[in-house]
Amino acid sequence: MPEDTMLKGATLVAQDQRMAHHGLPGFGTAAGRAKAFGKSDDEAKLEQSMCEISRADEFASQVAA
C-alpha cells in the first residue's frame, strides 16, 4: 500500500477517534440529564449510543495498531 494512502487512512482513524473521545462525555451528560428528568427511554437510547461509539473506538484502535 502506498505511503500516502496509509497516511490518509491513519489520519481518518485518528480523526474518528478524536470525535468519539470528545463526543462521549456529551452523551454521558445528556443521559444523566434524561435520567434526572425521568426520561428512561431517552436515557436508554443515549446509553446505547455511547456503547456503539465505544465499540467503534475500540475497533478503530485495533485498525490503527
N, CA, C and O atoms as a Maestro MAE file, in Angstrom:
{
 s_m_m2io_version
 :::
 2.0.0
}

f_m_ct {
 s_m_title
 :::
 protein
 m_atom[260] {
  # First column is atom index #
  i_m_mmod_type
  r_m_x_coord
  r_m_y_coord
  r_m_z_coord
  i_m_residue_number
  s_m_chain_name
  s_m_pdb_residue_name
  s_m_pdb_atom_name
  i_m_atomic_number
  :::
  1 25 0.856 -1.175 0.000 1 A "MET " " N  " 7
  2 3 0.000 0.000 0.000 1 A "MET " " CA " 6
  3 2 0.906 1.244 0.000 1 A "MET " " C  " 6
  4 15 1.837 1.321 0.802 1 A "MET " " O  " 8
  5 25 0.649 2.208 -0.880 2 A "PRO " " N  " 7
  6 3 1.479 3.419 -0.919 2 A "PRO " " CA " 6
  7 2 1.417 4.191 0.399 2 A "PRO " " C  " 6
  8 15 0.410 4.179 1.107 2 A "PRO " " O  " 8
  9 25 2.532 4.865 0.701 3 A "GLU " " N  " 7
  10 3 2.617 5.599 1.969 3 A "GLU " " CA " 6
  11 2 1.550 6.670 2.107 3 A "GLU " " C  " 6
  12 15 1.010 6.856 3.197 3 A "GLU " " O  " 8
  13 25 1.227 7.384 1.024 4 A "ASP " " N  " 7
  14 3 0.227 8.444 1.130 4 A "ASP " " CA " 6
  15 2 -1.153 7.877 1.447 4 A "ASP " " C  " 6
  16 15 -1.938 8.521 2.143 4 A "ASP " " O  " 8
  17 25 -1.455 6.693 0.950 5 A "THR " " N  " 7
  18 3 -2.731 6.040 1.259 5 A "THR " " CA " 6
  19 2 -2.765 5.620 2.720 5 A "THR " " C  " 6
  20 15 -3.788 5.763 3.390 5 A "THR " " O  " 8
  21 25 -1.641 5.099 3.213 6 A "MET " " N  " 7
  22 3 -1.569 4.700 4.627 6 A "MET " " CA " 6
  23 2 -1.714 5.919 5.527 6 A "MET " " C  " 6
  24 15 -2.388 5.860 6.556 6 A "MET " " O  " 8
  25 25 -1.080 7.026 5.139 7 A "LEU " " N  " 7
  26 3 -1.170 8.248 5.935 7 A "LEU " " CA " 6
  27 2 -2.606 8.772 5.967 7 A "LEU " " C  " 6
  28 15 -3.093 9.193 7.017 7 A "LEU " " O  " 8
  29 25 -3.273 8.747 4.831 8 A "LYS " " N  " 7
  30 3 -4.667 9.193 4.778 8 A "LYS " " CA " 6
  31 2 -5.547 8.303 5.656 8 A "LYS " " C  " 6
  32 15 -6.423 8.799 6.364 8 A "LYS " " O  " 8
  33 25 -5.317 6.998 5.609 9 A "GLY " " N  " 7
  34 3 -6.090 6.073 6.437 9 A "GLY " " CA " 6
  35 2 -5.856 6.311 7.917 9 A "GLY " " C  " 6
  36 15 -6.796 6.317 8.713 9 A "GLY " " O  " 8
  37 25 -4.594 6.506 8.280 10 A "ALA " " N  " 7
  38 3 -4.271 6.770 9.681 10 A "ALA " " CA " 6
  39 2 -4.890 8.083 10.145 10 A "ALA " " C  " 6
  40 15 -5.349 8.194 11.282 10 A "ALA " " O  " 8
  41 25 -4.898 9.074 9.260 11 A "THR " " N  " 7
  42 3 -5.499 10.363 9.599 11 A "THR " " CA " 6
  43 2 -6.998 10.228 9.819 11 A "THR " " C  " 6
  44 15 -7.550 10.835 10.737 11 A "THR " " O  " 8
  45 25 -7.659 9.435 8.984 12 A "LEU " " N  " 7
  46 3 -9.102 9.222 9.149 12 A "LEU " " CA " 6
  47 2 -9.413 8.501 10.454 12 A "LEU " " C  " 6
  48 15 -10.359 8.856 11.157 12 A "LEU " " O  " 8
  49 25 -8.616 7.494 10.774 13 A "VAL " " N  " 7
  50 3 -8.826 6.761 12.032 13 A "VAL " " CA " 6
  51 2 -8.606 7.698 13.219 13 A "VAL " " C  " 6
  52 15 -9.392 7.695 14.166 13 A "VAL " " O  " 8
  53 25 -7.544 8.492 13.172 14 A "ALA " " N  " 7
  54 3 -7.263 9.418 14.274 14 A "ALA " " CA " 6
  55 2 -8.384 10.439 14.434 14 A "ALA " " C  " 6
  56 15 -8.782 10.752 15.556 14 A "ALA " " O  " 8
  57 25 -8.889 10.954 13.332 15 A "GLN " " N  " 7
  58 3 -9.982 11.927 13.396 15 A "GLN " " CA " 6
  59 2 -11.240 11.292 13.984 15 A "GLN " " C  " 6
  60 15 -11.926 11.906 14.801 15 A "GLN " " O  " 8
  61 25 -11.537 10.078 13.573 16 A "ASP " " N  " 7
  62 3 -12.707 9.374 14.098 16 A "ASP " " CA " 6
  63 2 -12.575 9.180 15.607 16 A "ASP " " C  " 6
  64 15 -13.532 9.387 16.353 16 A "ASP " " O  " 8
  65 25 -11.394 8.787 16.044 17 A "GLN " " N  " 7
  66 3 -11.185 8.582 17.475 17 A "GLN " " CA " 6
  67 2 -11.264 9.895 18.248 17 A "GLN " " C  " 6
  68 15 -11.792 9.929 19.359 17 A "GLN " " O  " 8
  69 25 -10.749 10.963 17.672 18 A "ARG " " N  " 7
  70 3 -10.827 12.269 18.338 18 A "ARG " " CA " 6
  71 2 -12.278 12.672 18.543 18 A "ARG " " C  " 6
  72 15 -12.660 13.140 19.616 18 A "ARG " " O  " 8
  73 25 -13.080 12.484 17.502 19 A "MET " " N  " 7
  74 3 -14.501 12.839 17.608 19 A "MET " " CA " 6
  75 2 -15.208 11.977 18.648 19 A "MET " " C  " 6
  76 15 -16.031 12.474 19.416 19 A "MET " " O  " 8
  77 25 -14.887 10.692 18.670 20 A "ALA " " N  " 7
  78 3 -15.515 9.791 19.649 20 A "ALA " " CA " 6
  79 2 -15.147 10.199 21.068 20 A "ALA " " C  " 6
  80 15 -16.009 10.245 21.946 20 A "ALA " " O  " 8
  81 25 -13.872 10.493 21.296 21 A "HIS " " N  " 7
  82 3 -13.420 10.840 22.650 21 A "HIS " " CA " 6
  83 2 -14.039 12.145 23.135 21 A "HIS " " C  " 6
  84 15 -14.284 12.306 24.331 21 A "HIS " " O  " 8
  85 25 -14.290 13.068 22.231 22 A "HIS " " N  " 7
  86 3 -14.913 14.329 22.629 22 A "HIS " " CA " 6
  87 2 -16.428 14.203 22.734 22 A "HIS " " C  " 6
  88 15 -17.057 14.937 23.496 22 A "HIS " " O  " 8
  89 25 -17.012 13.295 21.988 23 A "GLY " " N  " 7
  90 3 -18.463 13.138 21.986 23 A "GLY " " CA " 6
  91 2 -19.008 12.347 23.165 23 A "GLY " " C  " 6
  92 15 -20.113 12.616 23.635 23 A "GLY " " O  " 8
  93 25 -18.244 11.378 23.642 24 A "LEU " " N  " 7
  94 3 -18.744 10.518 24.725 24 A "LEU " " CA " 6
  95 2 -19.154 11.286 25.981 24 A "LEU " " C  " 6
  96 15 -20.213 10.991 26.535 24 A "LEU " " O  " 8
  97 25 -18.380 12.245 26.453 25 A "PRO " " N  " 7
  98 3 -18.826 12.977 27.645 25 A "PRO " " CA " 6
  99 2 -20.155 13.707 27.434 25 A "PRO " " C  " 6
  100 15 -20.960 13.818 28.358 25 A "PRO " " O  " 8
  101 25 -20.376 14.197 26.230 26 A "GLY " " N  " 7
  102 3 -21.643 14.872 25.937 26 A "GLY " " CA " 6
  103 2 -22.818 13.921 26.013 26 A "GLY " " C  " 6
  104 15 -23.870 14.259 26.555 26 A "GLY " " O  " 8
  105 25 -22.635 12.725 25.465 27 A "PHE " " N  " 7
  106 3 -23.698 11.726 25.540 27 A "PHE " " CA " 6
  107 2 -23.933 11.312 26.989 27 A "PHE " " C  " 6
  108 15 -25.073 11.115 27.407 27 A "PHE " " O  " 8
  109 25 -22.839 11.180 27.760 28 A "GLY " " N  " 7
  110 3 -22.974 10.820 29.169 28 A "GLY " " CA " 6
  111 2 -23.725 11.876 29.961 28 A "GLY " " C  " 6
  112 15 -24.566 11.551 30.799 28 A "GLY " " O  " 8
  113 25 -23.421 13.136 29.696 29 A "THR " " N  " 7
  114 3 -24.129 14.227 30.367 29 A "THR " " CA " 6
  115 2 -25.601 14.232 29.989 29 A "THR " " C  " 6
  116 15 -26.470 14.391 30.846 29 A "THR " " O  " 8
  117 25 -25.875 14.057 28.703 30 A "ALA " " N  " 7
  118 3 -27.270 14.033 28.249 30 A "ALA " " CA " 6
  119 2 -28.029 12.859 28.865 30 A "ALA " " C  " 6
  120 15 -29.193 13.001 29.240 30 A "ALA " " O  " 8
  121 25 -27.378 11.705 28.970 31 A "ALA " " N  " 7
  122 3 -28.023 10.543 29.586 31 A "ALA " " CA " 6
  123 2 -28.316 10.813 31.060 31 A "ALA " " C  " 6
  124 15 -29.376 10.441 31.563 31 A "ALA " " O  " 8
  125 25 -27.383 11.454 31.745 32 A "GLY " " N  " 7
  126 3 -27.601 11.807 33.147 32 A "GLY " " CA " 6
  127 2 -28.764 12.766 33.321 32 A "GLY " " C  " 6
  128 15 -29.555 12.627 34.254 32 A "GLY " " O  " 8
  129 25 -28.870 13.736 32.430 33 A "ARG " " N  " 7
  130 3 -29.991 14.687 32.486 33 A "ARG " " CA " 6
  131 2 -31.311 13.972 32.197 33 A "ARG " " C  " 6
  132 15 -32.321 14.219 32.856 33 A "ARG " " O  " 8
  133 25 -31.285 13.086 31.208 34 A "ALA " " N  " 7
  134 3 -32.505 12.335 30.886 34 A "ALA " " CA " 6
  135 2 -32.958 11.521 32.098 34 A "ALA " " C  " 6
  136 15 -34.149 11.458 32.403 34 A "ALA " " O  " 8
  137 25 -32.001 10.900 32.783 35 A "LYS " " N  " 7
  138 3 -32.328 10.129 33.984 35 A "LYS " " CA " 6
  139 2 -32.921 11.035 35.062 35 A "LYS " " C  " 6
  140 15 -33.912 10.688 35.705 35 A "LYS " " O  " 8
  141 25 -32.302 12.195 35.250 36 A "ALA " " N  " 7
  142 3 -32.767 13.132 36.277 36 A "ALA " " CA " 6
  143 2 -34.191 13.604 36.013 36 A "ALA " " C  " 6
  144 15 -34.940 13.880 36.951 36 A "ALA " " O  " 8
  145 25 -34.566 13.699 34.740 37 A "PHE " " N  " 7
  146 3 -35.907 14.149 34.383 37 A "PHE " " CA " 6
  147 2 -36.882 13.002 34.150 37 A "PHE " " C  " 6
  148 15 -37.991 13.209 33.659 37 A "PHE " " O  " 8
  149 25 -36.458 11.781 34.508 38 A "GLY " " N  " 7
  150 3 -37.350 10.628 34.403 38 A "GLY " " CA " 6
  151 2 -37.625 10.171 32.977 38 A "GLY " " C  " 6
  152 15 -38.641 9.529 32.714 38 A "GLY " " O  " 8
  153 25 -36.735 10.494 32.071 39 A "LYS " " N  " 7
  154 3 -36.895 10.117 30.655 39 A "LYS " " CA " 6
  155 2 -36.097 8.842 30.390 39 A "LYS " " C  " 6
  156 15 -35.068 8.877 29.715 39 A "LYS " " O  " 8
  157 25 -36.571 7.728 30.918 40 A "SER " " N  " 7
  158 3 -35.809 6.486 30.850 40 A "SER " " CA " 6
  159 2 -35.600 5.994 29.414 40 A "SER " " C  " 6
  160 15 -34.557 5.413 29.117 40 A "SER " " O  " 8
  161 25 -36.562 6.213 28.526 41 A "ASP " " N  " 7
  162 3 -36.385 5.806 27.128 41 A "ASP " " CA " 6
  163 2 -35.244 6.597 26.481 41 A "ASP " " C  " 6
  164 15 -34.409 6.032 25.776 41 A "ASP " " O  " 8
  165 25 -35.219 7.895 26.726 42 A "ASP " " N  " 7
  166 3 -34.150 8.727 26.178 42 A "ASP " " CA " 6
  167 2 -32.799 8.342 26.786 42 A "ASP " " C  " 6
  168 15 -31.785 8.280 26.091 42 A "ASP " " O  " 8
  169 25 -32.808 8.087 28.083 43 A "GLU " " N  " 7
  170 3 -31.572 7.672 28.749 43 A "GLU " " CA " 6
  171 2 -31.036 6.391 28.124 43 A "GLU " " C  " 6
  172 15 -29.840 6.281 27.857 43 A "GLU " " O  " 8
  173 25 -31.918 5.424 27.890 44 A "ALA " " N  " 7
  174 3 -31.506 4.144 27.307 44 A "ALA " " CA " 6
  175 2 -30.938 4.335 25.900 44 A "ALA " " C  " 6
  176 15 -29.942 3.705 25.544 44 A "ALA " " O  " 8
  177 25 -31.558 5.191 25.110 45 A "LYS " " N  " 7
  178 3 -31.064 5.445 23.751 45 A "LYS " " CA " 6
  179 2 -29.694 6.115 23.775 45 A "LYS " " C  " 6
  180 15 -28.819 5.783 22.976 45 A "LYS " " O  " 8
  181 25 -29.519 7.046 24.683 46 A "LEU " " N  " 7
  182 3 -28.230 7.721 24.796 46 A "LEU " " CA " 6
  183 2 -27.145 6.753 25.278 46 A "LEU " " C  " 6
  184 15 -26.019 6.786 24.783 46 A "LEU " " O  " 8
  185 25 -27.479 5.909 26.223 47 A "GLU " " N  " 7
  186 3 -26.509 4.918 26.701 47 A "GLU " " CA " 6
  187 2 -26.163 3.922 25.602 47 A "GLU " " C  " 6
  188 15 -25.013 3.497 25.492 47 A "GLU " " O  " 8
  189 25 -27.148 3.545 24.784 48 A "GLN " " N  " 7
  190 3 -26.892 2.657 23.655 48 A "GLN " " CA " 6
  191 2 -25.940 3.331 22.662 48 A "GLN " " C  " 6
  192 15 -25.028 2.696 22.134 48 A "GLN " " O  " 8
  193 25 -26.162 4.600 22.421 49 A "SER " " N  " 7
  194 3 -25.272 5.351 21.528 49 A "SER " " CA " 6
  195 2 -23.853 5.366 22.073 49 A "SER " " C  " 6
  196 15 -22.890 5.215 21.321 49 A "SER " " O  " 8
  197 25 -23.727 5.548 23.382 50 A "MET " " N  " 7
  198 3 -22.399 5.549 23.999 50 A "MET " " CA " 6
  199 2 -21.710 4.199 23.814 50 A "MET " " C  " 6
  200 15 -20.509 4.146 23.548 50 A "MET " " O  " 8
  201 25 -22.453 3.125 23.951 51 A "CYS " " N  " 7
  202 3 -21.885 1.785 23.756 51 A "CYS " " CA " 6
  203 2 -21.418 1.600 22.319 51 A "CYS " " C  " 6
  204 15 -20.342 1.053 22.076 51 A "CYS " " O  " 8
  205 25 -22.218 2.052 21.379 52 A "GLU " " N  " 7
  206 3 -21.861 1.918 19.968 52 A "GLU " " CA " 6
  207 2 -20.618 2.748 19.632 52 A "GLU " " C  " 6
  208 15 -19.748 2.295 18.889 52 A "GLU " " O  " 8
  209 25 -20.539 3.951 20.176 53 A "ILE " " N  " 7
  210 3 -19.370 4.798 19.944 53 A "ILE " " CA " 6
  211 2 -18.128 4.149 20.557 53 A "ILE " " C  " 6
  212 15 -17.056 4.164 19.952 53 A "ILE " " O  " 8
  213 25 -18.269 3.586 21.739 54 A "SER " " N  " 7
  214 3 -17.134 2.925 22.403 54 A "SER " " CA " 6
  215 2 -16.662 1.716 21.609 54 A "SER " " C  " 6
  216 15 -15.459 1.500 21.460 54 A "SER " " O  " 8
  217 25 -17.600 0.930 21.100 55 A "ARG " " N  " 7
  218 3 -17.217 -0.230 20.283 55 A "ARG " " CA " 6
  219 2 -16.508 0.207 19.010 55 A "ARG " " C  " 6
  220 15 -15.514 -0.401 18.611 55 A "ARG " " O  " 8
  221 25 -17.009 1.251 18.375 56 A "ALA " " N  " 7
  222 3 -16.369 1.759 17.158 56 A "ALA " " CA " 6
  223 2 -14.964 2.268 17.467 56 A "ALA " " C  " 6
  224 15 -14.045 2.078 16.670 56 A "ALA " " O  " 8
  225 25 -14.796 2.910 18.616 57 A "ASP " " N  " 7
  226 3 -13.486 3.410 19.015 57 A "ASP " " CA " 6
  227 2 -12.520 2.255 19.260 57 A "ASP " " C  " 6
  228 15 -11.354 2.329 18.873 57 A "ASP " " O  " 8
  229 25 -12.996 1.193 19.896 58 A "GLU " " N  " 7
  230 3 -12.147 0.016 20.126 58 A "GLU " " CA " 6
  231 2 -11.711 -0.592 18.797 58 A "GLU " " C  " 6
  232 15 -10.556 -0.985 18.632 58 A "GLU " " O  " 8
  233 25 -12.645 -0.666 17.854 59 A "PHE " " N  " 7
  234 3 -12.313 -1.202 16.534 59 A "PHE " " CA " 6
  235 2 -11.278 -0.322 15.841 59 A "PHE " " C  " 6
  236 15 -10.331 -0.831 15.242 59 A "PHE " " O  " 8
  237 25 -11.456 0.995 15.921 60 A "ALA " " N  " 7
  238 3 -10.511 1.920 15.308 60 A "ALA " " CA " 6
  239 2 -9.123 1.747 15.930 60 A "ALA " " C  " 6
  240 15 -8.120 1.838 15.223 60 A "ALA " " O  " 8
  241 25 -9.053 1.504 17.219 61 A "SER " " N  " 7
  242 3 -7.756 1.276 17.881 61 A "SER " " CA " 6
  243 2 -7.088 0.018 17.352 61 A "SER " " C  " 6
  244 15 -5.871 -0.014 17.169 61 A "SER " " O  " 8
  245 25 -7.881 -1.020 17.104 62 A "GLN " " N  " 7
  246 3 -7.338 -2.252 16.550 62 A "GLN " " CA " 6
  247 2 -6.829 -2.035 15.127 62 A "GLN " " C  " 6
  248 15 -5.775 -2.550 14.752 62 A "GLN " " O  " 8
  249 25 -7.581 -1.273 14.343 63 A "VAL " " N  " 7
  250 3 -7.184 -0.991 12.965 63 A "VAL " " CA " 6
  251 2 -5.891 -0.186 12.952 63 A "VAL " " C  " 6
  252 15 -5.020 -0.413 12.112 63 A "VAL " " O  " 8
  253 25 -5.771 0.746 13.876 64 A "ALA " " N  " 7
  254 3 -4.608 1.627 13.908 64 A "ALA " " CA " 6
  255 2 -3.333 0.901 14.343 64 A "ALA " " C  " 6
  256 15 -2.227 1.339 14.029 64 A "ALA " " O  " 8
  257 25 -3.493 -0.202 15.061 65 A "ALA " " N  " 7
  258 3 -2.320 -0.923 15.591 65 A "ALA " " CA " 6
  259 2 -1.548 -1.683 14.541 65 A "ALA " " C  " 6
  260 15 -0.547 -2.326 14.855 65 A "ALA " " O  " 8
  :::
 }
 m_bond[259] {
  # First column is bond index #
  i_m_from
  i_m_to
  i_m_order
  :::
  1 1 2 1
  2 2 3 1
  3 3 4 2
  4 3 5 1
  5 5 6 1
  6 6 7 1
  7 7 8 2
  8 7 9 1
  9 9 10 1
  10 10 11 1
  11 11 12 2
  12 11 13 1
  13 13 14 1
  14 14 15 1
  15 15 16 2
  16 15 17 1
  17 17 18 1
  18 18 19 1
  19 19 20 2
  20 19 21 1
  21 21 22 1
  22 22 23 1
  23 23 24 2
  24 23 25 1
  25 25 26 1
  26 26 27 1
  27 27 28 2
  28 27 29 1
  29 29 30 1
  30 30 31 1
  31 31 32 2
  32 31 33 1
  33 33 34 1
  34 34 35 1
  35 35 36 2
  36 35 37 1
  37 37 38 1
  38 38 39 1
  39 39 40 2
  40 39 41 1
  41 41 42 1
  42 42 43 1
  43 43 44 2
  44 43 45 1
  45 45 46 1
  46 46 47 1
  47 47 48 2
  48 47 49 1
  49 49 50 1
  50 50 51 1
  51 51 52 2
  52 51 53 1
  53 53 54 1
  54 54 55 1
  55 55 56 2
  56 55 57 1
  57 57 58 1
  58 58 59 1
  59 59 60 2
  60 59 61 1
  61 61 62 1
  62 62 63 1
  63 63 64 2
  64 63 65 1
  65 65 66 1
  66 66 67 1
  67 67 68 2
  68 67 69 1
  69 69 70 1
  70 70 71 1
  71 71 72 2
  72 71 73 1
  73 73 74 1
  74 74 75 1
  75 75 76 2
  76 75 77 1
  77 77 78 1
  78 78 79 1
  79 79 80 2
  80 79 81 1
  81 81 82 1
  82 82 83 1
  83 83 84 2
  84 83 85 1
  85 85 86 1
  86 86 87 1
  87 87 88 2
  88 87 89 1
  89 89 90 1
  90 90 91 1
  91 91 92 2
  92 91 93 1
  93 93 94 1
  94 94 95 1
  95 95 96 2
  96 95 97 1
  97 97 98 1
  98 98 99 1
  99 99 100 2
  100 99 101 1
  101 101 102 1
  102 102 103 1
  103 103 104 2
  104 103 105 1
  105 105 106 1
  106 106 107 1
  107 107 108 2
  108 107 109 1
  109 109 110 1
  110 110 111 1
  111 111 112 2
  112 111 113 1
  113 113 114 1
  114 114 115 1
  115 115 116 2
  116 115 117 1
  117 117 118 1
  118 118 119 1
  119 119 120 2
  120 119 121 1
  121 121 122 1
  122 122 123 1
  123 123 124 2
  124 123 125 1
  125 125 126 1
  126 126 127 1
  127 127 128 2
  128 127 129 1
  129 129 130 1
  130 130 131 1
  131 131 132 2
  132 131 133 1
  133 133 134 1
  134 134 135 1
  135 135 136 2
  136 135 137 1
  137 137 138 1
  138 138 139 1
  139 139 140 2
  140 139 141 1
  141 141 142 1
  142 142 143 1
  143 143 144 2
  144 143 145 1
  145 145 146 1
  146 146 147 1
  147 147 148 2
  148 147 149 1
  149 149 150 1
  150 150 151 1
  151 151 152 2
  152 151 153 1
  153 153 154 1
  154 154 155 1
  155 155 156 2
  156 155 157 1
  157 157 158 1
  158 158 159 1
  159 159 160 2
  160 159 161 1
  161 161 162 1
  162 162 163 1
  163 163 164 2
  164 163 165 1
  165 165 166 1
  166 166 167 1
  167 167 168 2
  168 167 169 1
  169 169 170 1
  170 170 171 1
  171 171 172 2
  172 171 173 1
  173 173 174 1
  174 174 175 1
  175 175 176 2
  176 175 177 1
  177 177 178 1
  178 178 179 1
  179 179 180 2
  180 179 181 1
  181 181 182 1
  182 182 183 1
  183 183 184 2
  184 183 185 1
  185 185 186 1
  186 186 187 1
  187 187 188 2
  188 187 189 1
  189 189 190 1
  190 190 191 1
  191 191 192 2
  192 191 193 1
  193 193 194 1
  194 194 195 1
  195 195 196 2
  196 195 197 1
  197 197 198 1
  198 198 199 1
  199 199 200 2
  200 199 201 1
  201 201 202 1
  202 202 203 1
  203 203 204 2
  204 203 205 1
  205 205 206 1
  206 206 207 1
  207 207 208 2
  208 207 209 1
  209 209 210 1
  210 210 211 1
  211 211 212 2
  212 211 213 1
  213 213 214 1
  214 214 215 1
  215 215 216 2
  216 215 217 1
  217 217 218 1
  218 218 219 1
  219 219 220 2
  220 219 221 1
  221 221 222 1
  222 222 223 1
  223 223 224 2
  224 223 225 1
  225 225 226 1
  226 226 227 1
  227 227 228 2
  228 227 229 1
  229 229 230 1
  230 230 231 1
  231 231 232 2
  232 231 233 1
  233 233 234 1
  234 234 235 1
  235 235 236 2
  236 235 237 1
  237 237 238 1
  238 238 239 1
  239 239 240 2
  240 239 241 1
  241 241 242 1
  242 242 243 1
  243 243 244 2
  244 243 245 1
  245 245 246 1
  246 246 247 1
  247 247 248 2
  248 247 249 1
  249 249 250 1
  250 250 251 1
  251 251 252 2
  252 251 253 1
  253 253 254 1
  254 254 255 1
  255 255 256 2
  256 255 257 1
  257 257 258 1
  258 258 259 1
  259 259 260 2
  :::
 }
}
